[in-house]
Amino acid sequence: MRELRVHDEEAEGAEMNLVWVYYDTNKQMGDEGHLVIFASGEAADEWLAIHDPEGVFWSYPVVR
């Protein structure tokens, strides 16, 4: 998995899930495909293998 984790101190200790986010730096903010959000690291890996084999994605906590 080519994942970079973002640490969120506020989320520590809270019940949380993660989302994985891919940023396409070749696109402008707001362009379609600038951000791609995944519900699992596996889904992100599969997508990257096809669309950006050199790319990475970031994980972010989702606090409920």
N, C-alpha and C positions, 0 to 999 in steps of 0.2 A: 504494500500500500504506500503510495507517495503522498503522505499526509503531513501537514504541518499543523500542530495543535496550538490553539489560542487559549491562554490561561485566563480565566475569569474568576477573580477572588470572590465576587459577590455570589457566584453560582455554587461555590464550594459548600458542601453539606446539604444543599437543596436537592430534591429529586429532580434529575435532569436527563434529558436525552441529548443526542448530538445531531447536527446536520452538517453536511460537508458541502463546501462552497468552492466553485471554480471561478476564477476571475480571468476574463480574456482581456489582456492589456492592449491588444490590438484594436479594440473597439472602444467607442466613446460611452461614457456613463449614459444609461438609458437606451442604448442600442439593444436590439434583440440579440440575445446570446452573450451579452456583457457579463452577466452572472448566471451560473447554472447551479442550482441547489439540489442536493441529493439527500435521500432519507437514510442511505447506508454507504459505508466506505466501499463495499463491494460494487454497488451500482456506480459509484464515482470511478472506480478502477476500470470497470468495463467500458464506460463512456470515454475515459481518457485514452484507453488503448486504441480506440477508433478515431477520435477527433483531435487529440493532442498528446501523442505518445511521450513528449518531453515535459508535459505540464505537471503541475502539482495542484492539490486542493487543500483547503484549510478546514479544520473542524471547529465548530462553535457550539457551545452549550445552549440548549433551549430549556429555559426554566419554566416549569408549570406552576 
